[in-house]
Amino acid sequence: MKQKLKTHKATAKRISVTGSGKFMRRKVAISHLRRRKSSNLIRSEDKKFQLATADTRRLKRLLPYAF
């Protein structure tokens, strides 16, 4: 019998998967030195962005049941 694959919990908390299978992530350095940054920049960093397609193969191993 084949073993179950474990989900990498740290990755699961940081990355969400859309219905079409894209990996979405938050931008880095959101809370660090936030007062200096413009409000326009802060609003854009609060949104989720698509992860690079080169990382999808590695992430499919870390999140085996995300699809």
PAGUBA-667729 format. One record per residue: x, y, z of N, C-alpha, C in turn. Coordinates in Angstrom, 3 decimals. Example, Ala and Ser with C-alpha at 12.3 -4.5 7.8 and 13.67 -1.06 7.14 Angstrom:
<site n_x="13.190" n_y="-5.690" n_z="7.800" ca_x="12.300" ca_y="-4.500" ca_z="7.800" c_x="13.200" c_y="-3.300" c_z="7.800"/>
<site n_x="12.850" n_y="-2.250" n_z="7.080" ca_x="13.670" ca_y="-1.060" ca_z="7.140" c_x="12.900" c_y="0.030" c_z="7.870"/>
***
This chain:
<site n_x="0.831" n_y="-1.183" n_z="0.000" ca_x="0.000" ca_y="0.000" ca_z="0.000" c_x="0.880" c_y="1.252" c_z="0.000"/>
<site n_x="0.496" n_y="2.219" n_z="-0.803" ca_x="1.280" ca_y="3.441" ca_z="-0.911" c_x="1.054" c_y="4.343" c_z="0.294"/>
<site n_x="2.117" n_y="5.024" n_z="0.720" ca_x="1.984" ca_y="5.915" ca_z="1.869" c_x="1.324" c_y="7.227" c_z="1.475"/>
<site n_x="0.682" n_y="7.863" n_z="2.465" ca_x="0.127" ca_y="9.190" ca_z="2.244" c_x="1.259" c_y="10.201" c_z="2.209"/>
<site n_x="1.102" n_y="11.232" n_z="1.410" ca_x="2.092" ca_y="12.293" ca_z="1.349" c_x="1.728" c_y="13.376" c_z="2.353"/>
<site n_x="2.736" n_y="13.921" n_z="3.017" ca_x="2.484" ca_y="14.961" ca_z="4.009" c_x="2.538" c_y="16.340" c_z="3.360"/>
<site n_x="1.631" n_y="17.193" n_z="3.778" ca_x="1.616" ca_y="18.573" ca_z="3.322" c_x="2.634" c_y="19.366" c_z="4.127"/>
<site n_x="3.395" n_y="20.205" n_z="3.452" ca_x="4.338" ca_y="21.077" ca_z="4.131" c_x="3.549" c_y="22.258" c_z="4.698"/>
<site n_x="3.370" n_y="22.276" n_z="6.018" ca_x="2.448" ca_y="23.207" ca_z="6.656" c_x="2.876" c_y="24.660" c_z="6.529"/>
<site n_x="4.173" n_y="24.940" n_z="6.571" ca_x="4.639" ca_y="26.324" ca_z="6.436" c_x="4.315" c_y="26.873" c_z="5.057"/>
<site n_x="4.445" n_y="26.038" n_z="4.034" ca_x="4.108" ca_y="26.455" ca_z="2.681" c_x="2.606" c_y="26.614" c_z="2.521"/>
<site n_x="1.843" n_y="25.743" n_z="3.136" ca_x="0.387" ca_y="25.800" ca_z="3.035" c_x="-0.170" c_y="27.075" c_z="3.656"/>
<site n_x="0.503" n_y="27.593" n_z="4.689" ca_x="0.048" ca_y="28.829" ca_z="5.328" c_x="0.396" c_y="30.055" c_z="4.503"/>
<site n_x="1.449" n_y="29.968" n_z="3.702" ca_x="1.916" ca_y="31.130" ca_z="2.955" c_x="1.347" c_y="31.222" c_z="1.547"/>
<site n_x="0.985" n_y="30.103" n_z="0.961" ca_x="0.586" ca_y="30.077" ca_z="-0.446" c_x="-0.811" c_y="29.491" c_z="-0.575"/>
<site n_x="-1.629" n_y="30.140" n_z="-1.402" ca_x="-2.957" ca_y="29.607" ca_z="-1.683" c_x="-3.021" c_y="29.212" c_z="-3.145"/>
<site n_x="-3.881" n_y="28.261" n_z="-3.454" ca_x="-4.025" ca_y="27.757" ca_z="-4.814" c_x="-5.406" c_y="28.146" c_z="-5.328"/>
<site n_x="-5.451" n_y="28.716" n_z="-6.526" ca_x="-6.725" ca_y="29.113" ca_z="-7.119" c_x="-7.416" c_y="27.895" c_z="-7.721"/>
<site n_x="-8.623" n_y="28.094" n_z="-8.184" ca_x="-9.372" ca_y="27.005" ca_z="-8.792" c_x="-8.744" c_y="26.499" c_z="-10.071"/>
<site n_x="-8.061" n_y="27.390" n_z="-10.799" ca_x="-7.404" ca_y="26.976" ca_z="-12.045" c_x="-6.017" c_y="26.388" c_z="-11.805"/>
<site n_x="-5.558" n_y="26.389" n_z="-10.539" ca_x="-4.285" ca_y="25.753" ca_z="-10.225" c_x="-3.105" c_y="26.691" c_z="-10.125"/>
<site n_x="-3.356" n_y="28.004" n_z="-10.130" ca_x="-2.257" ca_y="28.956" ca_z="-9.978" c_x="-1.911" c_y="29.104" c_z="-8.500"/>
<site n_x="-0.620" n_y="29.316" n_z="-8.223" ca_x="-0.169" ca_y="29.550" ca_z="-6.860" c_x="-0.118" c_y="31.051" c_z="-6.613"/>
<site n_x="-0.788" n_y="31.494" n_z="-5.553" ca_x="-0.814" ca_y="32.908" ca_z="-5.217" c_x="-0.045" c_y="33.125" c_z="-3.919"/>
<site n_x="0.715" n_y="34.213" n_z="-3.874" ca_x="1.529" ca_y="34.529" ca_z="-2.710" c_x="1.389" c_y="36.002" c_z="-2.372"/>
<site n_x="1.770" n_y="36.346" n_z="-1.132" ca_x="1.802" ca_y="37.745" ca_z="-0.721" c_x="3.186" c_y="38.313" c_z="-0.994"/>
<site n_x="3.258" n_y="39.611" n_z="-1.160" ca_x="4.558" ca_y="40.245" ca_z="-1.342" c_x="5.304" c_y="40.292" c_z="-0.012"/>
<site n_x="6.627" n_y="40.383" n_z="-0.089" ca_x="7.452" ca_y="40.397" ca_z="1.121" c_x="7.621" c_y="41.823" c_z="1.625"/>
<site n_x="8.100" n_y="41.944" n_z="2.861" ca_x="8.418" ca_y="43.228" ca_z="3.501" c_x="7.205" c_y="44.145" c_z="3.597"/>
<site n_x="6.047" n_y="43.598" n_z="3.943" ca_x="4.845" ca_y="44.415" ca_z="4.067" c_x="4.853" c_y="45.164" c_z="5.395"/>
<site n_x="5.189" n_y="44.489" n_z="6.472" ca_x="5.111" ca_y="45.107" ca_z="7.791" c_x="6.406" c_y="45.813" c_z="8.177"/>
<site n_x="7.476" n_y="45.616" n_z="7.438" ca_x="8.777" ca_y="46.176" ca_z="7.800" c_x="8.905" c_y="47.607" c_z="7.260"/>
<site n_x="9.165" n_y="48.576" n_z="8.147" ca_x="9.340" ca_y="49.991" ca_z="7.788" c_x="8.157" c_y="50.512" c_z="6.972"/>
<site n_x="6.972" n_y="50.264" n_z="7.460" ca_x="5.761" ca_y="50.566" ca_z="6.699" c_x="5.458" c_y="52.061" c_z="6.640"/>
<site n_x="5.892" n_y="52.834" n_z="7.627" ca_x="5.572" ca_y="54.270" ca_z="7.652" c_x="6.269" c_y="55.032" c_z="6.538"/>
<site n_x="7.419" n_y="54.549" n_z="6.125" ca_x="8.160" ca_y="55.224" ca_z="5.048" c_x="7.527" c_y="55.018" c_z="3.682"/>
<site n_x="6.842" n_y="53.924" n_z="3.519" ca_x="6.319" ca_y="53.553" ca_z="2.203" c_x="5.058" c_y="54.347" c_z="1.879"/>
<site n_x="4.840" n_y="54.567" n_z="0.609" ca_x="3.660" ca_y="55.312" ca_z="0.193" c_x="2.414" c_y="54.449" c_z="0.372"/>
<site n_x="1.283" n_y="55.115" n_z="0.530" ca_x="0.033" ca_y="54.377" ca_z="0.724" c_x="-0.332" c_y="53.576" c_z="-0.510"/>
<site n_x="0.069" n_y="54.081" n_z="-1.665" ca_x="-0.179" ca_y="53.359" ca_z="-2.921" c_x="0.594" c_y="52.040" c_z="-2.937"/>
<site n_x="1.824" n_y="52.067" n_z="-2.482" ca_x="2.660" ca_y="50.861" ca_z="-2.426" c_x="2.119" c_y="49.864" c_z="-1.408"/>
<site n_x="1.668" n_y="50.375" n_z="-0.261" ca_x="1.147" ca_y="49.505" ca_z="0.789" c_x="-0.115" c_y="48.783" c_z="0.319"/>
<site n_x="-0.985" n_y="49.507" n_z="-0.387" ca_x="-2.221" ca_y="48.888" ca_z="-0.902" c_x="-1.905" c_y="47.811" c_z="-1.933"/>
<site n_x="-0.902" n_y="48.055" n_z="-2.770" ca_x="-0.561" ca_y="47.059" ca_z="-3.792" c_x="0.087" c_y="45.829" c_z="-3.172"/>
<site n_x="0.775" n_y="45.993" n_z="-2.044" ca_x="1.427" ca_y="44.850" ca_z="-1.393" c_x="0.448" c_y="43.991" c_z="-0.620"/>
<site n_x="-0.729" n_y="44.515" n_z="-0.313" ca_x="-1.723" ca_y="43.741" ca_z="0.418" c_x="-2.401" c_y="42.696" c_z="-0.467"/>
<site n_x="-2.332" n_y="42.874" n_z="-1.774" ca_x="-2.961" ca_y="41.928" ca_z="-2.695" c_x="-2.075" c_y="40.704" c_z="-2.896"/>
<site n_x="-2.670" n_y="39.658" n_z="-3.427" ca_x="-1.900" ca_y="38.447" ca_z="-3.709" c_x="-1.405" c_y="38.482" c_z="-5.147"/>
<site n_x="-0.235" n_y="37.896" n_z="-5.369" ca_x="0.390" ca_y="37.861" ca_z="-6.677" c_x="0.682" c_y="36.425" c_z="-7.064"/>
<site n_x="0.736" n_y="36.192" n_z="-8.357" ca_x="0.999" ca_y="34.847" ca_z="-8.849" c_x="2.473" c_y="34.506" c_z="-8.672"/>
<site n_x="2.723" n_y="33.290" n_z="-8.235" ca_x="4.082" ca_y="32.810" ca_z="-8.051" c_x="4.689" c_y="32.485" c_z="-9.409"/>
<site n_x="5.998" n_y="32.514" n_z="-9.500" ca_x="6.680" ca_y="32.205" ca_z="-10.751" c_x="6.375" c_y="30.766" c_z="-11.173"/>
<site n_x="6.186" n_y="30.555" n_z="-12.460" ca_x="5.834" ca_y="29.224" ca_z="-12.956" c_x="6.979" c_y="28.232" c_z="-12.800"/>
<site n_x="8.216" n_y="28.729" n_z="-12.652" ca_x="9.365" ca_y="27.838" ca_z="-12.464" c_x="9.293" c_y="27.110" c_z="-11.123"/>
<site n_x="8.571" n_y="27.671" n_z="-10.158" ca_x="8.480" ca_y="27.071" ca_z="-8.827" c_x="7.324" c_y="26.090" c_z="-8.683"/>
<site n_x="6.496" n_y="25.924" n_z="-9.693" ca_x="5.292" ca_y="25.116" ca_z="-9.540" c_x="5.601" c_y="23.641" c_z="-9.309"/>
<site n_x="6.644" n_y="23.117" n_z="-9.940" ca_x="6.975" ca_y="21.701" ca_z="-9.784" c_x="7.375" c_y="21.394" c_z="-8.340"/>
<site n_x="8.167" n_y="22.297" n_z="-7.748" ca_x="8.607" ca_y="22.118" ca_z="-6.366" c_x="7.426" c_y="22.253" c_z="-5.411"/>
<site n_x="6.518" n_y="23.179" n_z="-5.695" ca_x="5.377" ca_y="23.395" ca_z="-4.816" c_x="4.356" c_y="22.279" c_z="-4.905"/>
<site n_x="4.277" n_y="21.618" n_z="-6.029" ca_x="3.351" ca_y="20.481" ca_z="-6.134" c_x="3.789" c_y="19.324" c_z="-5.232"/>
<site n_x="5.106" n_y="19.249" n_z="-4.965" ca_x="5.593" ca_y="18.254" ca_z="-4.026" c_x="5.297" c_y="18.657" c_z="-2.581"/>
<site n_x="5.391" n_y="19.962" n_z="-2.316" ca_x="5.147" ca_y="20.448" ca_z="-0.951" c_x="3.669" c_y="20.445" c_z="-0.606"/>
<site n_x="2.813" n_y="20.691" n_z="-1.601" ca_x="1.359" ca_y="20.729" ca_z="-1.380" c_x="0.686" c_y="19.680" c_z="-2.272"/>
<site n_x="0.789" n_y="18.405" n_z="-1.910" ca_x="0.315" ca_y="17.356" ca_z="-2.819" c_x="-1.211" c_y="17.305" c_z="-2.984"/>
<site n_x="-1.981" n_y="17.771" n_z="-2.002" ca_x="-3.430" ca_y="17.662" ca_z="-2.080" c_x="-4.103" c_y="19.000" c_z="-2.303"/>
<site n_x="-3.368" n_y="19.973" n_z="-2.855" ca_x="-3.908" ca_y="21.316" ca_z="-3.049" c_x="-4.703" c_y="21.441" c_z="-4.341"/>
<site n_x="-4.715" n_y="20.409" n_z="-5.172" ca_x="-5.380" ca_y="20.518" ca_z="-6.479" c_x="-6.690" c_y="19.773" c_z="-6.499"/>
***
